[in-house]
């Protein structure tokens, strides 16, 4: 069977599974909608957290960006993996003991202020919509290639599927759907990696294969360095970024991870605090399976791509090249009219333009793997994008219905009314997410990296200080969040999207305009530091929080009695 037939079969089966689970586990109360009733077992919550965490950026784009940037791409691996460890050890158990549905709920109650709650809601919406833009773009890319539909049509299909199980099932439906999606995405990522590792190095373990040798006896990384050098690209195993920028991006991704509301809320779905710790451990294990494989997939894809297309006759290129050309994500411009593909670092001479987001998806085709494996990767990409998109949409819905409507605007709203409002909020969020998917601000990993910077700039200091600093008051938290978020949004708009100066600062090559030599993806570190400084300074010059709040802070840091946390 052809790729299209296999894709329809596999995508059809997986989508039917997701929808069936959503119907089976539909939410009947607001607690089930927000936190799945608080009764998800740690193992299943670990799988759901891994699926929520490993988005289209992890599945589709991460290996792509590493394959193009080499050593510099390691910032994403270090930042995202390290950030999850930080979240699991530093924040998750304490937030679970506090026992609130959402991050804005925690901030509103901890800082005894509806103003703080509103600022947190605003930050959650900005972070979530920035993040979901990358997911919907990932959905569109997968559909455009594998189902041979327009990217926009692919986004519409993805919107419909997410809307169904997010609106119907809430967190309960999303949780059990994400368990299935994790199984699909990890199987889809590992199968082609194992195949290609064996073909290229004779080793079935990709993590060992990419450090091994090929049939010619040359180490794979040395071979790729040689290919890069011959084409004028930067050596794959050394970095082009400054150490300052590498450090800033890594820190921004780490602390941004620890401040992501759609990941944090997963720890509110387990019965007890010790279960939050267990599920964090399981999730880290499940995440590590994919993240330790990414560098190998990146090397395999980059090597195969260069050897296949560089200096090849355009008329003799394999079918996969033409298939991806149809999507517009791979383009060839024969500048010298010789019919030979010139893929070189020199922009004036280069004739091939490759979207980084296609590397993982095209990798099995380039390696000439069976059609069912190629289709499986498409199903896995959809599972990764849709699982995270659903989690983000729930954050958006709960921020509006629970944190704004229930807590501020209409405190006396009935549970049925709140549940209806949550579902309507999810509907509106899907529509906005679809718009971002159709009009994306960049490739998936870059867009998602900005979301992490925004989370680092806004949430992380407020959460950390809220847990570990009894003297942190509402004035400090509100001031810090506003300053951090404002600086990050300004820097992102100025240097990423060219607003404020007619686009001059965003033009590629004008890196000297960056403040302190730090890219927009890394500026979340600076904005976070400003948040900490402002928060602590303001809190020390204003009145301390009420004693009752200080007692709560003291209580959530005490391990004893953790078993009773589910009663809070």
N, C-alpha and C positions, 0 to 999 in steps of 0.2 A: 504493500500500500504506500501511497505517496505521503509526503509530509502533511499536506492539508487534511487528508482523511484521518491520519493519526492524531493530528491536533484537535480536530472536531471531536474525535472519540474521547481523548484524554481530558480535554477541557470540559466536554459535556459531562463526563463521569464525575469529575471533581466539583464542578458547579452544582450538579444534582446533589452531591454529598453535602456541600455547604448549605444549600437551601433546605435540604431535609433536616439537617442538624438545627438550623434556625427555627424551623417549625416545631421540632421536638422540644427545644429548650427556650421557647418564647417567654419573655418576661411578663409576670403577672402582677408585679408590684414595683414601686420606685426603687426599693433596695435591690431587687433582682436586676432592674434596668441599669443601675449605677455600679453596683459591686457584685453582681451575680449571686446575691443573697448572702455573701460572706462565707460560703461553704465549699469553695473549690479545693480539692486535695492538692498538696504541694507539688507532687509529680506532674499533674496535669497543668497546674498553674505555671510550673517551670517551662513546660512546652509552649503554653499559650504566650508567656512572656517572651520566649525566644522568637516566636513567630511575629509578635507585636514589634519586637526590637529589630529583627532582621527584615528590613523593609526592602523596597525596590532598590534603594541605595546600596544595601548590603548584597543583595542577590544579583542585580543587573549591573550596577554602576561601579561598585567598589573594585572588583577585579579589572574592570575597564580602565579606571583612573590609574590603578597601580601598573597596568600593562603599558600605559603611555608615559607615566612619570617615573616609573621605577622606584628608586630609593625614596624619592620625595613622597610617593604615595603611602609610605609606611606611617605617615602621621595619622591617616584614617584608621589604620589597624591599631596603632598604639592608643589613640585617643578614644575610640569607641569601645575597645575591649577594656582598657584601663578605667574608663568612665563607668562601665557597668560594675566593676569591682568596687569602685568608690560608692556607687549607689547602694549596692548590696550590703556593704559593711557599715557605711556611715549614716545612711538615711532611712532605708526601707523599714527596719524593725521599729524605729522610733515613730515614724509616721503611722505605721500600722497600729501601734499602741495608742496613738492619739485618737484613732478610730473615726476619721472623717471620710466622706465620700470622694472628695476632690482636693487638689492642691489649693485652689482659691478658698475652699472651705477651711482648710488648715490655717492658711494665712489670715483669713477673716477672723477666726476664733482666737488664734494665738495672739494676734495683734489687736484684739477687741475693737475692731473698727470695720465698718462697712466701706469706708474709703479704701482701706487696704484690700478689702475683698474685691472691689471694683477694679483697682489697679491690677490685681492678680488675674482677674477675669480677662482684662484687656491683654495682658501679657500672654495668657494661655491661648487666646484667640489668634494673636499675631504669630506665635510659635507654631500653633497647630496648622494654620492655613499655609504658612510658609513650608512646613514639612509635607503637608498633604499635596501640595503642588507637585512635588517630586514623585509622589506615589502615582498620581493620575497620569503624569507623563509616562511613567514606566508601563502602566496599563496600556496606554495608547501605542507605545512602541511594540509591545508584544503582539497586540492584536493586529497592528498594521502589517507585520511580517508573517505571522503564522496563520492568521485567518484571512489574510490578503484583503483587508478592508482599510479604508482611510483611517489615519490616526485619530481624527475627531470622532469617527464612528466607534472606534475602539474605546475611546474615553466614555462615550454614552453608554455602551454595553457595561463597562466596568461600574459606572455610576448606578445603573439599574440593579446590578447584583449586590453591591455594597449597601445600597439603600434598603434592599429587601431584608437582609439579615441583621443590619445594624438597627433599623427602625423597629423591626418586629421583635428581635430577641434582646436588644440592649446588651449590657455587659454579659449577661448569662448566655445569650446566643453567640455573641462574639467569642467568648472564652472557649466554648467547645468547638466552634468553627475553627478557631486558631490552632487548636490541638491537631485537627485534621490537616490544616494548612502547613503546620510545621513538618509533619510527616511527608507531605507532598514536596515541599520546597527543599528539604534536606536530601531526599532521595533524588530529586531532579538535579541538584547541584553536584552530588557526589558521584553518581553513575557516570556521566561523561568525563569527570575529572579522573576517575579510576581507569576508564577506557583509554584516554589520551595519555595518561602517565605510563601505562603499560606499552602503548604503541611507540612512544618517544624514548622511553628509558628502560623498558623491561621491568619496571617496578610498579606493582599495583597500588602502592600507597603513595598518593600524590605529594604528601609532605616530604617524603624521602626522594621521590622521583625528581622533583625540581632541583634538588641539589646533586643529582646523579649525572651520569654521562649518557650520551646518545650512541647510535650505532658506530659513529666515527671515533668514539673514545674521548671526545671533547666534552668537558663539563658544560651543561646546558646554559648556565649563567655566563660562562666565558664565551660561549658561542653567540649569545644574544648581545653581549658587549661588543663583540667583533662586528656583528651585523649593524648595530647602531653606529659604530665608528665609521663603517664603510659608507653609510648613508648620511653622515654628518649630524646625527642626533647625539644628544648628551649621553654619556656612558650610563647604561641602565643601572648598574650597581653603585653609582655615586650620585650625590644630590646636587641640584642646581639652586635650591632655595637657601636662603640664609638661615643660620642656626636660630636666630631670633624669631624668624617667621615660623620655622618648624616647631620651636618650643611653644610659641603663642597658639598656633593651630591645635597642637596636641592638647594643651591645657584647656582651650576653649571647647574642644570636642569632649574631653573628659568631664569637666564640670557641667557642660551642657547636657550630657547624658544623665547626670545625677539630678538635673532640674527638669527633665522632660515629663510633662504631666501625664501623657498617655502610658508611659512606662511605670511611673510611680503609682498610678491608680491600680495597677495589677496587684500590688501588695496589700490592697484593701480587700481583696476578694477571698482571702484565706481565713480560716476560723480563728487562728491564734498567732501571737507574735512569733513563736518558735517556727510556725509554719511559714511565715514570711521569710525567715532565714533559710529554711529548707528549700523553698521554691526558688529563692535567689541562687542557691548553690546548684540546683538542677538546671536552671536557666543558663547559668554560666557554662556548664558542661555542654549543653545543647548548642549554645552560641559558638563555643570554641571549635566544634566540629567543622562549622563552615569557615570561621575566621582563620583557622590554621591552614585551610585549603586554598584560600584566596590567593596568596602569593604564587602558589604552584599554577593555578588556573591562569593567572596573569602572564606568567612566563610562557606557558604552553601556547596561549592565544597569540601573544606578541610574536613569538618565534615562527609559528605556523603562518601567521598573516604575512610577515615580511618575506618569508621563503616562497609563499604562493604568488604574491602580487608584484613584488619589486622586480622591475625589468622584464616583466612578462608581457607577451603580446595580448592586447586587449581582446582580440577576436578569439583567443584560445583560453581565456579565463574560465574557471568552472562555473556551474550553474548558480552556486550560492551568491556569487558576485552580482549577477544580474538580478537575483531575487531581492537583495538588499538595496540595489540601486533603485528599484521600484518604490521603496519606502522614502527615498530622499535623504536617508541617513548615511549613504555612501555615494560619493559622486566622483566621477573621473572626467577631467578636462584635458584633452590632448593638445597641450599648448604648442608643441613643436610639430604636430601632425605626423608623427612617425609610427603611431599605433602601438607604441610601447609605453607601459605604465611607469612613470618616473615618480617613485615615492621617496622623497628626500627631505631633509630638514630645511633646506633653502626654500622659503615661501614663494619666491619668484619662479623657481624651477619646478616646484612640487605640483603634481597633477592629480593627486589623490586626496580627497577629504573624507575623513572617517569620524563619525560620531562615536565618542567613547562608550556610549551606552549600549552599543551593539556587540561589544566584544564577547561577553559571556554567551549571549544568545547565538551569535554566529560561530562561536568556537567549535561546536560539534559538527557543523556543516563544513567548516574549513578542514577539519580533521577527517571528513568523510565517514562519520559514524552512521549507524543505521537510522532510518527515518523515525523509528519510534523513540529513539534517544533524543533526537532533535526536537520532536514534538513534546517530549517530557520536560525539556528545559523551558519551553514556552509555558507549560502548565505550572511549572515551579515559579517562574517569574510572576505570573498572575497571582499565585498564592501569596508570594511575598508582598507584592504591592497592595493586594486587597486586604490582607490581614492587618497591616499597619494603617491603611486608610480607614478601616472600620474603627480601630482603636482611637485614632485622631478625631474622627467624626463624633465618637461618643464623648470625648473630652469637650468638644465644641458644644454639643447638645447639653451636656450636664452643666457646663459653665453658664449657659444661658438660662436653662430651666431651673436648676437647683440653686446656683450661686447668685444669680441676679433676681429671677422671678420669685423663688421660694424664700430666699433669705432677705431680700431687700424690698422688692416691689409689692408682692402679695404674700405676706407671711402666712395668711390663713387659707391659702389655696388647698383644695382637697388633694389627696394622693392621686386620684384619677385625673384631676386637672393637671397636676404636675407631670404625670406620665404622658399625657397628651401633648403638653408643651414640649417635653423632651423629644418626642417623636417628630413634632413639627420643626423643632430646631435642627434635628438631624437632617430632615428633608431640605431645609434651607442651606445647611452646610454642604450637602452633597452637590447642590446646584453651583455654589461658589467654588467648591473643589473642582468640579468639572470645568469651570471657566479657566481656572489656573492650569488644568491639564491640557486644555486646548491652546492656551497662550502662556507657555512656560517661560520663566525668566532665565533658564539655563539648563545644563545637563543635570541629571538627577542628583549625583553626589554633591555637586556644588550648591544646589538649592537647599538640600538637606543640611549641609554644613552651616549654612546661614541660620537655619532654625536652631541649631545647637548653640551658635553664638548668641542668639536672642535669649535662649533659655539660660545660658550662663550669665548673661548680663542682668537678667531680671529675677529669676526664681532662686538660683542656687544660694546667693548670700542670705536671702530672706528665710529660706528653709534651714540652712545651717545655723544661722544666728538664732532662729526661732527655737531650735532644739538645744543648743549648747550655751546660749547667753541669756541668763535670766533677766538681765538689765535691758535687753533690747526691747524698745518700746515701739508703739505704732508710728510715731513721728519719724524715727530713724528708718524703719522698714519702708514706709511709704516714700520718703525722700530718696532712699537708696535705689528702690525699684524704678522710680521715675527717671532718675539721673542715668542709671545703667542702661535702661531700655532706650531712652532718648538718644544717648550717644551712639549706641549700636545701630539703631535705625538710621540715624543721620549718616554714619560712616558707610553703611551698607548702600544707602540710596546714592551717596556721592561717588563712591569708588566702584560700585558694582553696576549701577544703573545710570550713572551719568547725570543725575538730577543735581540742581543747584549751580552747575557751571557749564551748562550746555554740552555735557558729555566729555569734556576734556580730561577730567580726572579718571574716567573709566576706560579711556582708550588703552588698548593693550600696548605694553611697552613703557607706559608712564609710571612704572613702579616707584620711581623716585618721589612721586607725590604722596605715597602712603606715609602715614604718621608712624614714626619710629621704625620704618621699613616693614610694617606688619600689614598683611593682606586682609581684605574684608572677612575671610573665613577665620582669621585668627584674632580679629579685633575684639571678639567676645571676652578674651582674657583681660584686656585693658578696661573694657566696660565693667566687667565683674569686679576688678580691683577698685574702680571708682565707686561702685555700689557699696563694697565693704567699707571703704574709707568714709563715705558720706553717712552710711547707716550707723556706724559706730560713733562717729563724731556727733551727729545730731542727737543720738540717744543719750550721750553723756552730758549734753547741755540742756536736756529737757527732763521732765519728771519721769521717774521709773514706772514700769507697768504696775497695775494693782497686785497686791500680795496673792490674790487668788490665781492670777495668771502665772506668777512666779512659782507657786506651788504645783501647778499643772506641769510646767517645764521640768521641775525637779522630779515629778512623778514619772514622766514618760522616759526619763533616763535611767530609772531604777529597774534592773533586770527582774528582781523578785516580784512575784505576782503576775508574771507575764502570761501565765495560763488563763488568768481571768480577764485578759485584755479584750476578749471578744464581747465582754459585757459592757465595755465603755461605749 
